[in-house]
């Protein structure tokens, strides 16, 4: 893989690669003629920490937030799941936009909103294990901020928009996506179950926490009490652990000890479940009854 990110030669993203010391000319403020225009043309992909911040701001569980404020989409040809902000049915207007005052969750707005009009891009060479971050400039016709005279570096803009906590807590998520993409046939197409687990661990941290409490987890993974306890009430600790478990499940990067014999027992139990499912499939085929009715939500 090339060490340079793929930047289109046409469209709103300018092809020039930017670094932290690169200068841009931009300003956005209440009163500018295009104020909130970007919120009325919203196409915002959310990362895990974005969902955490927004759900807590709105007093929702992550599951409630996902249902009310997001739509799923496929990030690649294998169907790797991502989520975008839901917009109004007839127009691409952000549901969290207050027509009078602007963004109603401004201090907890997603990282994509904070970065705009800068685009964060990650890449990794095939012979490297660390991803590299680069930037590009997004210039859309509706945005008048590029006509302002204020000049600052990308680093200064990042500090002003307070993106670092978001970058830090979303970085491992982007590394998972990049690793899956760059691994190619070495990983292959993950199973639907793997994608379901990826969705839960990355986006629905409250449901993931319930999974951690379940016998399905405790009977397999041997975590000391002092390591397990913070996962139950600390969102950040739980999110970091979710990334760690995903690396182990998806890529075999074993860092979480397992209970002796747990894997063999789990596979045996799984075999019994699959056998019963096959019996049910045969039965429903005979009766012409949709198999979905037997599956718990």
Secondary structure, DSSP 8 states (H G I E B T S, - for coil): --SS----SSSSB-SS-B-TT-EEE----TTSTTTTTGGGG---EE-HHHHHHHHHHTT--HHHHHHHHEEEEESSTT--EEEEE-B-SSS--BTTEETTTEETTGGG--HHHHHTTEEEEEE--TT-SS-EEEEEEB--TT--GGGS--EEEHHHHHHHHT-HHHHHHHHHHHHHHHHHHHHGGGT----HHHHHHHHHHHH-HHHHHHHHHSHHHHTTB---HHHHGGGGT-HHHHHHHHHHHHHHHHH----S-B-TTHHHHHHHHHHHHHHHHHHHHHHHHHHT--GGGGS--
